[in-house]
Amino acid sequence: MDPEPVGNGGDGSPGLERPDDMDIEDGREGVDRTDRQDRQDRRGRAEHAAELARVMSSVYGTLNTAERATAADLSTASPSPSTVTVAGTASPLAKSRKVVQALDAILQRHGKDPKENVEMHVGLVRKCVKVVLELCKVEDLLDVVAQSGVVEKVIEVLTVINPSPTERRTVAGTEELERDIAFIMGLMAIKVEHQQVICDANALPTLVGIVRRYSGYERQELTGTAAQTCRRASDAITNLAHENNGVKNMVREEDGIVPLVYLLESVEPKVQRAVAGTLRTLAFKNEENKNLIVDLQALPLLVHMLRSEDSSIHYEAVGVIGNLVHSSQHIKVRVLDEGALQPVVDLLSSPCPDSQREAALLLGQFATVEADYKCKIVQRGAVPPLIVMLTSPDAQLREMAAFALGRLAQNQDNQAGIVAMGGLKPLLSLLDSNQANLQHNAAFALYGLSENPDNLVHFVREGAIQIIRDVQLGPQASRDCVLKMTRRLQDKLDHPVMGQILYVFKSSKKEQETIAINLGLLCTSDQAMPDPKLVAYGFVKHRVHRVLASIVSDVGAAERQQGVASVALANIARYSGIISPISPMPPPEPNVYLGASYVGKKQSSDVTFLIEGKEFFAHKIALTAHSEVFKSMFQGDYKEKDAASIPIPNIRWPVFKAMIECMYVGSVEVTTDIAQELLEVADRYMVDKLKKLCEDAIAEQLSAENVSAAFDLAEAFDAQALATACALYCLDGDSENSKFSNRRSFCRMMQKMTARLNANMDALVAHVDGEKMDGEDGQEQGRDVALEFTRVRDMDM
């Protein structure tokens, strides 16, 4: 589904101009005043009050006290928001109520026709309305104005003077009065809670009637006050219809859309802009209004307006078109048939950010019409300005540019083109945004770009996988996009493009670290991986692991870089095939197991050991079945073969008993207090099953405090699985290696641990390739049992 266009009013509507945007012709003041100017103003207001009193006196006769006070208060109303409540004047609420009283007096004076009264005293009515208008220009006073009931009263005045709104005004000042009242309604309608009050006062038919009146003017006639009144009425309809589908329907039912479409051809730019803004709001999420606007042949003129040099006009035009095509496929086709594509693409380079934003949104919608349009949009030059927009300080521009690129990136050729033009890096940077929509649009676009295998090399060289790992993704939709993107990239690790990546890795020293880290981060056990072991082997063969090892063991490396390199190296080590973490004990092979009841028992024993001066009875058949050293001892030409008792020095009783139990039962509980001693004994007597159990037990208890000692132990007794577990424990830390408080000690540990990993992974390559390892890098593949027994005996003596 297309995202909804978002405008200043929330539904794509431009909203009414605020006081700081008003024209001088609309009565805007606000220049800084000096003390001298203030004195002049006060004298002017006093003279004006006297003049107003004379006017009222000539009309009504002698003023009573209340009327004279009302005239004085009204004449002192200041158009400056900062002086609305100056000393000596009434509060905004009191002023509004006085206006109500004054207007009531005029409408009901001498029992005459209200319309005649207003027209006869239009100057005074305008003064009253001006007071309300100036109050409404202060947004904080809108509720106060509404409370006084003056809004309903000025609407009554508007209705009174417009029994037939389409007739032209003939009484001087009434058109200006209409303009100001329409302006008041537009300002009040900015707040949703006041919209219903205005509608209940039956203002909408009158506003529509005013617009219809001006649609009957010759285009060259609609200038000056007429143009001002027309656009104020249009603006009021815009704000009343904002997020109010009932009002949108009422405008259509009052036949208000027809004159609005006609007025698009006005020669007055402000009128053209205002009616376009109204059509934009009326079209938003209202299918009947959209279809009517299209059927009235508005599209050709709207497309022409896209090429206007006036940015306010092409902004409204592209906004109207955007709301017309939203979720309406048939209107998208008609808009494109009218030739809108190139003008919209051109607006991406407009100096108006609002037009750029709307154009990007519209292109994203155009891209869903037919598959060919994704290519057409790119061919017409949309991608470069969209990429520029990705780096704009305006968050909405970045969001819409990412949205459009995401739609265009659903074509494989476009995917390669967007990356080639530099779109990957700014999209990756947007993932770090704290704005959910922006982050999601960037993630969606990256997901599209990841489909093309040719882009894998760019993702790796830009460090995309590392960036993704570091950012905090908000919405679930963004996390899903990034996960799918990562899987797409992993799926291409056996693609021929990998040759390009490894070539760059070998030939560019500058990029080696980034490439090594990102390849390592891609090397996981995820189902998308073609074959983790095969992929890891390819990385090892090209010595990617050695670059990573140099980073993690370098004291001078950046801490975050070092942490992420650790994870990458752990991935490659784990999935390289020969290196793996501690794994569950394999099922025991068929062998001789006498059972626990025979451990240390004299019954049927045929050999006695002296452990810590005490006799320990055993059975040669079990010992020789599980230990090559014992087998050599009892079957070789050694004195222990026929000895009545065999002393075993340097081994404690519980340790020796645990070793015998393992050989009699097939397993034994390796407790923390004997694990290290038992590992040494298992290695000495070549009891491989026990050695594996010891490695498992020690690995389960690894911590930052003991991992270094455990690794030294593993190296001393050739416990490769434990050594690997120690290395992986260190490498699997978070990006800051928070397991270790001292980075220097961490680096020292990694220097010796990565040497082990490098040697093992080099051995893997030699094994797979059938190469013969040299003495320095090779590993001993077996041991001479007799020599090993001699070494053990010498240690025991």
C-alpha positions in Angstrom: 0.0 0.0 0.0 1.2 3.5 -0.8 2.0 5.7 2.2 -0.4 8.5 2.7 0.8 11.9 1.6 1.5 14.1 4.5 1.0 17.9 4.2 1.1 20.8 6.5 -2.4 20.0 7.6 -1.9 16.3 8.0 -4.0 15.3 5.0 -2.0 16.9 2.3 -3.8 20.3 2.7 -1.6 23.4 2.8 -3.4 24.9 5.8 -4.4 28.5 6.1 -1.8 31.2 6.1 -0.8 32.3 9.6 -0.6 36.0 10.5 3.1 36.2 9.7 2.4 35.2 6.1 -0.4 37.8 5.5 -0.2 40.4 2.9 -0.2 44.1 3.7 -3.5 44.3 1.8 -5.0 42.0 4.4 -4.2 44.5 7.2 -1.0 43.0 8.6 0.9 45.3 10.8 3.5 44.7 13.4 6.5 46.9 12.7 8.5 47.8 15.8 7.2 51.0 17.4 9.2 53.6 19.3 7.7 55.7 22.2 7.1 58.5 19.8 5.1 56.3 17.5 3.1 54.9 20.4 2.1 58.5 21.4 1.1 59.2 17.8 -0.9 56.0 17.7 -2.7 56.9 20.9 -3.6 60.3 19.5 -4.8 58.6 16.3 -7.0 56.2 18.2 -8.5 59.0 20.2 -9.3 61.0 17.0 -10.7 57.8 15.5 -13.0 57.2 18.5 -14.3 60.7 18.2 -14.8 60.3 14.5 -16.6 57.0 15.0 -18.8 58.6 17.7 -19.8 61.3 15.2 -20.6 58.7 12.5 -22.7 56.7 14.9 -24.4 59.9 16.1 -25.3 60.9 12.6 -26.8 57.5 11.9 -28.6 56.8 15.2 -28.9 60.2 16.8 -27.5 60.9 20.1 -25.5 58.0 21.5 -26.3 56.6 24.9 -23.4 56.0 27.3 -23.1 52.2 26.5 -23.0 52.8 22.8 -20.3 55.5 23.2 -18.2 53.2 25.3 -18.6 50.4 22.8 -17.4 52.7 20.0 -14.4 53.8 22.0 -13.4 50.3 22.9 -13.7 49.1 19.3 -11.7 52.0 18.0 -8.8 51.2 20.3 -8.5 47.5 19.2 -4.9 47.0 18.2 -3.9 44.7 15.3 -0.7 43.9 17.1 -1.1 40.6 19.1 1.2 41.8 21.7 -1.0 44.8 22.6 -4.4 43.2 22.5 -4.8 43.4 26.3 -2.9 46.7 26.9 -3.8 48.7 30.0 -7.0 50.6 29.7 -8.7 48.2 27.2 -11.0 45.2 27.7 -9.8 41.6 27.8 -10.1 39.6 24.5 -13.2 37.8 25.9 -14.8 41.2 26.8 -14.0 42.7 23.5 -15.5 39.7 21.7 -18.7 40.1 23.7 -18.8 43.8 23.0 -18.6 43.0 19.3 -21.5 40.6 19.7 -23.5 43.4 21.3 -22.6 45.9 18.7 -23.4 43.6 15.8 -26.7 42.7 17.4 -27.5 46.3 17.7 -26.8 46.9 14.1 -28.7 43.8 12.8 -31.8 44.7 14.9 -31.7 48.5 14.7 -35.1 50.2 14.2 -36.7 46.9 13.1 -35.3 47.3 9.6 -34.1 44.5 7.4 -30.8 43.2 8.8 -29.2 43.1 5.3 -30.2 46.8 4.8 -28.8 47.7 8.3 -25.5 46.0 7.6 -25.1 47.6 4.1 -26.1 51.0 5.5 -23.5 50.7 8.3 -20.9 48.5 6.6 -18.1 50.7 7.9 -19.0 50.1 11.5 -19.6 46.4 10.9 -16.2 46.1 9.3 -14.6 47.7 12.3 -16.3 45.1 14.6 -15.2 42.3 12.3 -11.6 43.6 12.2 -11.5 43.4 16.0 -12.4 39.7 15.9 -10.0 39.1 13.0 -7.1 40.6 14.9 -7.9 38.4 17.9 -8.1 35.3 15.7 -4.6 35.9 14.4 -3.4 35.0 17.8 -3.8 31.2 17.9 -3.9 31.1 21.7 -7.0 33.3 21.7 -9.1 31.2 19.3 -10.8 29.3 22.2 -11.5 32.7 23.9 -13.1 34.0 20.7 -15.2 30.9 20.3 -16.4 31.1 23.9 -17.8 34.6 23.4 -20.2 33.5 20.6 -18.8 36.1 18.2 -18.0 33.5 15.5 -21.7 32.6 15.1 -22.5 36.3 15.0 -20.1 37.1 12.2 -21.3 34.1 10.3 -24.9 35.5 10.7 -23.7 38.8 9.2 -22.1 36.9 6.3 -25.4 35.0 5.7 -27.5 38.1 6.0 -25.6 40.0 3.3 -25.5 36.9 1.1 -29.1 35.8 0.5 -27.8 34.9 -2.9 -24.0 34.5 -2.6 -23.5 34.1 -6.3 -24.7 37.7 -7.0 -22.0 40.3 -7.3 -21.5 42.8 -4.5 -22.8 46.3 -5.3 -22.5 48.0 -1.9 -19.1 49.4 -1.2 -17.3 47.7 1.6 -19.4 44.5 1.6 -16.9 42.5 -0.4 -14.1 43.5 2.0 -16.5 42.4 4.9 -17.0 39.0 3.2 -13.2 38.7 2.9 -12.6 39.4 6.5 -15.3 37.0 7.8 -14.1 34.2 5.5 -10.6 34.9 6.9 -12.0 34.5 10.5 -13.6 31.2 9.7 -10.5 29.9 8.1 -8.4 30.8 11.1 -11.0 29.3 13.5 -11.2 26.1 11.5 -7.5 25.4 12.0 -8.6 23.9 15.4 -10.8 20.8 14.8 -13.1 21.5 17.7 -14.3 24.8 16.1 -15.0 23.3 12.7 -18.4 21.9 13.8 -19.4 25.2 15.3 -18.9 26.9 11.9 -20.7 24.1 10.0 -23.6 24.2 12.4 -23.9 27.9 11.8 -24.5 27.0 8.1 -21.5 28.8 6.8 -20.4 26.2 4.3 -23.1 26.9 1.7 -22.4 30.6 1.8 -18.6 30.0 1.3 -19.3 27.7 -1.6 -21.7 30.3 -3.0 -19.0 33.0 -2.9 -16.5 30.7 -4.7 -19.2 30.0 -7.3 -19.8 33.7 -7.7 -16.1 34.3 -8.6 -16.0 31.4 -11.0 -18.4 33.4 -13.1 -16.0 36.3 -13.4 -13.9 36.8 -16.5 -10.4 35.7 -15.7 -8.9 39.1 -16.0 -11.6 40.5 -13.7 -10.6 38.4 -10.7 -8.1 40.7 -9.1 -7.9 43.0 -6.1 -10.5 42.6 -3.4 -12.5 40.1 -5.4 -9.4 37.8 -5.7 -8.7 38.3 -2.0 -12.3 37.3 -1.0 -12.3 34.4 -3.3 -9.1 32.9 -1.9 -10.1 33.5 1.7 -13.4 31.7 1.1 -11.5 28.9 -0.6 -9.0 28.7 2.3 -11.9 28.5 4.8 -13.3 25.6 2.9 -9.9 23.9 2.9 -9.5 24.1 6.7 -13.1 23.1 7.4 -12.7 20.0 5.2 -9.3 19.0 6.8 -9.7 15.4 8.0 -13.5 15.8 7.8 -15.0 13.6 5.2 -18.5 14.9 6.0 -17.5 18.4 5.0 -15.8 17.1 1.9 -19.1 15.4 0.8 -21.1 18.6 1.7 -18.8 20.7 -0.6 -19.5 18.2 -3.4 -23.2 18.2 -2.7 -23.3 22.0 -2.7 -21.8 21.8 -6.2 -18.6 23.4 -4.9 -16.0 21.3 -6.8 -17.0 22.6 -10.2 -16.2 26.3 -9.6 -13.0 25.3 -7.8 -11.8 23.4 -10.9 -12.8 26.3 -13.1 -10.8 28.8 -10.9 -7.6 26.8 -11.5 -7.4 28.8 -14.7 -7.4 32.2 -12.8 -4.7 34.6 -13.8 -4.3 35.6 -10.2 -1.6 33.2 -8.8 -2.9 33.4 -5.2 -6.3 32.4 -6.3 -4.9 29.6 -8.3 -2.9 28.4 -5.4 -5.8 28.6 -3.0 -8.3 26.7 -5.0 -5.6 24.0 -5.8 -5.1 23.7 -2.1 -8.8 23.2 -1.6 -9.0 20.6 -4.3 -6.1 18.8 -2.7 -7.9 18.5 0.6 -11.2 17.5 -0.9 -9.5 14.7 -2.9 -7.7 13.2 0.0 -9.3 9.8 0.8 -12.5 10.6 -0.9 -13.1 8.5 -4.0 -16.2 10.4 -5.2 -14.5 13.8 -5.0 -11.4 12.4 -6.8 -13.4 11.0 -9.7 -15.4 14.2 -10.0 -12.3 16.3 -10.2 -10.8 14.1 -12.9 -14.1 14.0 -14.8 -14.1 17.8 -14.8 -10.9 17.7 -16.8 -8.7 19.2 -14.1 -5.7 16.9 -14.9 -4.4 18.7 -18.0 -4.3 22.1 -16.2 -2.8 20.6 -13.1 -0.1 19.0 -15.3 0.6 22.4 -16.8 0.8 24.0 -13.4 3.6 21.5 -12.6 5.8 23.6 -14.9 4.9 26.9 -13.3 7.9 29.1 -12.2 5.9 30.0 -9.1 6.9 27.3 -6.5 3.7 27.8 -4.5 1.7 26.9 -7.6 3.6 23.8 -8.6 3.7 22.7 -5.0 -0.1 22.8 -4.8 -0.4 21.1 -8.2 1.8 18.2 -7.4 0.0 17.9 -4.1 -3.4 17.7 -5.8 -2.2 15.1 -8.2 -0.6 13.1 -5.3 -3.9 12.9 -3.5 -5.8 12.1 -6.7 -3.6 9.1 -7.5 -3.3 7.8 -3.9 -4.7 4.3 -3.9 -6.4 4.9 -7.3 -4.6 3.0 -10.1 -6.9 4.2 -12.9 -6.2 7.8 -12.0 -2.4 7.2 -12.0 -2.8 5.9 -15.5 -4.7 9.0 -16.6 -2.2 11.3 -15.0 0.6 9.6 -16.8 -1.3 9.7 -20.0 -1.6 13.5 -19.6 2.2 13.7 -19.6 2.9 14.3 -15.9 6.0 12.0 -15.6 8.7 14.4 -16.8 7.4 17.5 -15.0 7.3 15.5 -11.8 10.8 14.2 -12.3 11.9 17.8 -13.0 10.4 19.0 -9.6 12.9 16.8 -7.8 15.4 19.6 -8.6 13.0 22.4 -7.6 14.3 25.0 -5.1 11.0 24.4 -3.2 11.6 21.5 -0.7 7.8 21.0 -0.4 7.5 20.4 -4.1 10.6 18.1 -4.0 9.0 16.0 -1.3 5.6 15.7 -3.0 7.3 14.9 -6.3 9.3 12.1 -4.7 6.2 10.7 -3.1 4.3 10.8 -6.4 7.1 9.1 -8.3 7.0 6.3 -5.8 3.3 5.9 -6.6 3.9 6.1 -10.3 6.4 3.2 -10.0 3.5 0.8 -9.1 1.5 1.4 -12.3 3.5 -1.0 -14.5 6.9 -2.6 -14.3 8.1 -0.5 -17.2 7.5 2.7 -15.3 10.2 1.9 -12.8 12.7 2.0 -15.7 11.1 5.0 -17.3 11.4 7.1 -14.1 15.1 6.2 -13.8 15.7 6.8 -17.5 14.2 10.3 -17.2 16.8 11.3 -14.6 15.1 10.8 -11.2 17.8 8.9 -9.4 20.6 11.6 -9.0 18.3 14.2 -7.4 16.7 11.6 -5.2 20.2 10.6 -4.0 21.0 14.3 -3.3 17.7 14.5 -1.3 18.9 11.6 0.9 21.4 14.0 2.5 19.1 16.9 2.9 18.8 18.4 6.4 15.0 18.2 5.9 13.9 14.8 7.4 10.7 14.7 5.3 12.7 15.1 2.1 15.0 12.2 3.2 12.0 10.1 4.0 10.3 10.6 0.7 13.5 10.2 -1.3 14.1 6.8 0.4 10.5 5.8 -0.3 10.8 6.6 -4.0 14.2 4.8 -4.3 12.7 1.8 -2.5 10.0 1.5 -5.1 12.5 2.0 -8.0 14.8 -0.6 -6.5 12.3 -3.3 -7.2 13.9 -3.6 -10.6 17.3 -5.4 -10.9 18.8 -3.0 -13.4 17.7 0.0 -11.3 19.2 -1.7 -8.3 22.6 -1.7 -9.9 22.2 1.9 -11.2 21.2 3.3 -7.8 24.2 1.8 -6.2 26.5 2.9 -9.0 25.2 6.5 -8.7 26.1 6.6 -5.0 22.8 5.7 -3.4 24.0 3.0 -1.0 26.0 5.0 1.5 23.4 7.7 2.3 20.7 5.0 2.6 22.9 3.1 5.1 23.4 6.3 7.1 19.6 6.7 7.3 19.3 3.5 9.2 20.7 5.3 12.2 17.7 7.7 12.2 15.4 7.9 15.3 12.4 8.5 13.0 10.5 5.3 12.4 9.2 6.1 8.9 12.5 7.4 7.6 14.3 4.3 9.0 11.8 1.9 7.5 11.9 3.5 4.0 15.7 3.3 4.1 15.6 -0.4 5.2 13.1 -1.2 2.4 15.2 0.5 -0.2 18.3 -1.4 1.0 16.4 -4.7 0.9 15.6 -4.0 -2.8 19.2 -3.1 -3.6 20.5 -6.3 -2.0 18.7 -8.4 -4.7 21.2 -7.7 -7.4 24.4 -9.9 -7.0 26.5 -7.2 -8.5 25.8 -5.0 -5.5 27.2 -7.5 -3.0 30.7 -6.1 -3.5 29.5 -2.6 -2.8 27.6 -3.7 0.4 30.8 -5.3 1.7 33.1 -2.4 0.7 30.8 0.1 2.3 30.7 -1.9 5.6 27.0 -2.4 5.3 26.8 -5.5 7.5 28.8 -3.8 10.2 26.6 -0.7 10.1 23.4 -2.8 10.3 24.8 -4.6 13.3 25.6 -1.3 15.1 22.3 0.6 14.5 19.3 0.4 16.8 16.3 -0.5 14.6 12.9 0.6 15.8 9.8 -0.8 14.1 9.5 -4.5 13.5 9.0 -3.8 9.8 12.4 -2.3 9.7 14.0 -5.2 11.5 12.3 -7.6 9.1 13.6 -5.7 6.1 17.2 -5.7 7.4 17.0 -9.4 8.3 15.7 -10.3 4.8 18.4 -8.1 3.2 21.1 -9.9 5.2 19.8 -13.2 4.1 19.8 -12.1 0.5 23.5 -11.1 0.8 24.4 -14.4 2.5 22.7 -16.3 -0.3 25.1 -14.7 -2.8 28.3 -15.7 -1.0 28.8 -18.6 -3.4 28.1 -16.3 -6.4 30.9 -15.5 -8.9 30.8 -12.0 -7.6 32.7 -13.3 -4.5 35.7 -13.6 -6.8 35.6 -9.8 -7.3 35.3 -9.2 -3.6 38.3 -11.4 -2.7 40.3 -9.8 -5.6 39.6 -6.4 -4.1 40.5 -7.8 -0.7 43.9 -9.0 -1.9 44.7 -5.9 -4.0 43.5 -3.1 -1.8 45.3 -2.8 1.6 43.1 0.2 2.4 39.9 -1.8 2.3 41.1 -5.1 3.7 39.9 -4.5 7.2 36.4 -3.4 6.2 36.0 -6.3 3.7 37.4 -8.9 6.2 35.0 -7.7 9.0 31.9 -7.7 6.8 32.6 -11.0 5.2 33.1 -12.5 8.7 29.8 -11.0 9.9 28.0 -12.6 6.9 29.5 -16.0 7.8 26.8 -17.4 10.1 24.8 -20.6 10.4 21.7 -18.8 9.0 19.6 -21.0 6.6 20.3 -18.5 3.8 24.0 -19.5 3.8 24.8 -21.7 0.8 27.2 -23.8 2.9 28.7 -22.1 6.0 31.7 -24.5 6.1 32.5 -24.0 2.4 32.1 -20.2 2.6 34.3 -20.0 5.7 36.9 -22.2 4.0 37.0 -19.8 1.1 37.6 -16.9 3.5 40.3 -18.8 5.3 42.0 -19.8 2.0 42.3 -16.1 1.1 43.6 -15.4 4.6 40.7 -13.2 5.7 41.1 -14.6 9.2 44.6 -13.3 9.5 43.5 -9.7 8.9 40.9 -10.1 11.5 43.3 -11.7 14.0 45.7 -8.7 13.6 42.8 -6.3 14.5 41.7 -8.1 17.6 45.2 -8.4 18.9 46.3 -4.8 18.1 46.3 -2.6 21.2 46.1 0.5 19.0 43.0 -0.6 17.1 39.7 1.3 17.6 37.7 -0.4 20.4 34.5 -0.7 18.3 36.4 -2.0 15.3 38.2 -4.5 17.5 35.0 -5.8 19.0 33.2 -6.3 15.7 36.4 -7.9 14.2 36.3 -10.3 17.1 32.8 -11.4 16.2 33.7 -11.8 12.6 36.7 -13.9 13.4 34.6 -16.1 15.7 32.2 -16.7 12.9 34.9 -17.8 10.5 36.6 -19.9 13.1 33.3 -21.6 14.1 32.2 -22.5 10.6 35.6 -23.2 9.0 35.0 -26.9 9.5 38.0 -27.9 11.7 37.4 -25.4 14.5 34.2 -25.7 16.6 33.1 -24.8 20.1 32.6 -27.5 22.8 30.1 -30.0 21.6 28.0 -32.6 23.3 29.7 -35.9 24.2 29.3 -38.4 21.3 27.7 -41.7 22.2 30.2 -44.2 23.7 31.7 -46.7 21.4 31.4 -50.5 22.3 34.2 -51.2 24.7 35.1 -52.9 27.9 33.2 -51.4 30.9 33.4 -53.4 34.1 31.0 -51.1 35.9 31.2 -48.8 38.9 31.0 -51.7 41.4 34.6 -52.7 40.5 36.2 -49.3 40.9 39.0 -49.7 43.5 37.7 -53.1 44.6 40.2 -55.9 45.3 37.7 -58.5 43.8 39.3 -60.0 40.7 41.9 -57.2 40.6 45.2 -58.0 39.0 47.1 -54.8 39.5 47.7 -52.6 42.5 48.6 -48.9 42.4 50.0 -46.9 45.3 48.3 -43.5 45.4 49.3 -41.2 48.2 50.7 -44.3 50.0 47.4 -46.2 49.8 46.6 -49.2 47.7 44.2 -48.8 44.8 43.1 -52.0 43.2 42.4 -52.2 39.4 41.9 -54.5 36.5 44.3 -54.6 33.5 41.6 -55.5 31.0 39.8 -52.2 31.6 42.9 -50.1 31.8 44.4 -51.5 28.5 41.1 -51.1 26.7 40.9 -47.4 27.4 44.5 -46.1 27.6 47.3 -46.6 25.2 49.7 -45.8 27.9 48.4 -48.5 30.3 48.3 -50.9 27.3 52.0 -50.2 26.6 52.8 -50.5 30.3 51.2 -54.0 30.7 51.9 -55.4 27.3 55.4 -54.0 26.6 58.7 -54.8 27.9 58.6 -52.7 31.0 59.2 -53.5 34.6 55.6 -52.4 35.6 54.3 -55.4 33.6 55.1 -57.9 36.4 55.3 -55.6 39.4 53.3 -56.4 42.5 52.4 -52.8 43.0 53.0 -49.7 40.9 53.6 -46.3 42.7 51.9 -43.3 41.0 53.4 -40.1 42.4 52.1 -36.6 41.8 48.5 -37.6 41.5 45.9 -37.2 44.2 43.6 -40.0 45.2 40.3 -38.4 44.0 41.9 -37.5 40.7 43.2 -41.0 40.1 39.9 -42.5 41.2 38.0 -40.3 38.7 40.2 -41.4 35.9 39.6 -45.1 36.7 35.9 -44.6 37.1 35.7 -43.1 33.6 37.5 -46.1 32.2 35.2 -48.5 34.1 31.9 -46.7 33.5 32.4 -44.7 30.3 31.8 -41.3 32.0 32.5 -39.5 35.3 31.4 -36.2 36.9 34.2 -33.8 36.5 33.9 -31.3 39.3 35.5 -27.9 39.3 38.0 -28.7 42.1 39.7 -31.6 40.1 39.0 -30.6 36.5 42.4 -29.1 35.7 44.3 -31.9 37.4 42.2 -34.5 35.7 42.8 -32.9 32.3 46.6 -33.2 32.9 46.2 -36.9 34.0 43.9 -37.7 31.1 46.5 -36.2 28.7 49.3 -38.0 30.4 47.6 -41.5 30.2 46.0 -40.8 26.8 42.4 -41.3 28.1 40.8 -39.4 25.3 37.2 -39.7 26.5 38.1 -38.3 29.9 40.1 -35.6 28.3 37.0 -34.5 26.3 35.0 -34.5 29.5 37.5 -32.3 31.3 37.6 -29.8 28.4 33.9 -29.6 28.5 33.8 -29.0 32.2 36.4 -26.3 32.1 34.9 -24.6 29.1 31.5 -24.3 30.9 33.2 -22.4 33.7 35.1 -19.9 31.6 35.2 -16.3 32.8 37.2 -13.2 32.1 39.3 -14.0 35.2 40.2 -17.6 34.3 40.1 -17.8 30.5 43.8 -16.9 30.1 44.8 -19.6 32.5 42.5 -22.1 30.9 44.0 -21.4 27.5 47.5 -21.9 28.9 46.4 -25.2 30.3 44.9 -26.2 27.0 48.1 -25.4 25.2 50.2 -27.3 27.8 48.2 -30.5 27.4 47.2 -30.3 23.8 43.5 -29.7 24.6 42.6 -28.2 21.2 38.8 -28.1 21.9 39.4 -26.2 25.1 41.8 -23.8 23.4 39.3 -23.1 20.8 36.6 -22.6 23.4 38.8 -20.1 25.2 39.4 -18.2 21.9 35.7 -18.2 21.0 34.8 -17.0 24.5 37.0 -14.0 24.1 35.9 -13.3 20.5 32.2 -13.6 21.2 32.2 -10.6 23.4 30.1 -7.5 22.5 31.4 -4.7 20.4 33.3 -3.2 23.3 34.7 -6.5 24.7 33.0 -5.7 27.9 34.0 -9.0 29.4 37.4 -7.6 30.0 38.1 -4.4 31.9 41.6 -4.1 30.6 41.9 -3.8 26.8 45.7 -4.3 26.9 45.3 -7.7 28.7 42.6 -8.6 26.2 44.9 -7.9 23.3 47.7 -9.9 24.9 45.4 -12.9 25.3 44.2 -12.6 21.7 47.8 -12.5 20.4 48.4 -16.0 21.7 44.9 -17.3 21.0 44.7 -16.0 17.4 48.0 -17.7 16.8 46.3 -21.0 17.6 43.3 -20.2 15.4 45.6 -19.1 12.5 47.6 -22.3 12.8 44.5 -24.5 12.8 42.8 -22.7 10.0 46.0 -22.8 7.9 46.0 -26.5 8.6 42.5 -26.7 7.3 43.5 -25.2 4.0 46.4 -27.5 3.7 44.3 -30.5 4.5 41.6 -29.7 2.0 44.0 -28.7 -0.7 46.1 -31.8 -0.1 49.2 -29.8 0.7 51.9 -30.9 3.1 52.3 -28.8 6.2 55.8 -27.6 7.0 57.2 -28.0 10.4 56.5 -24.4 11.5 52.9 -24.3 10.6 52.0 -28.0 10.8 50.5 -30.0 13.6 51.7 -33.4 14.8 49.2 -35.9 13.5 50.0 -38.8 15.9 52.2 -39.8 18.8 54.5 -42.7 19.3 52.9 -44.6 22.1 56.1 -46.1 23.5 57.8 -42.8 23.6 54.7 -41.3 25.3 54.7 -44.0 28.0 58.4 -43.4 28.6 57.7 -39.7 29.1 54.9 -40.5 31.5 57.0 -42.9 33.5 59.8 -40.4 33.8 57.4 -37.8 35.2 56.1 -40.3 37.7 59.5 -41.3 38.9 
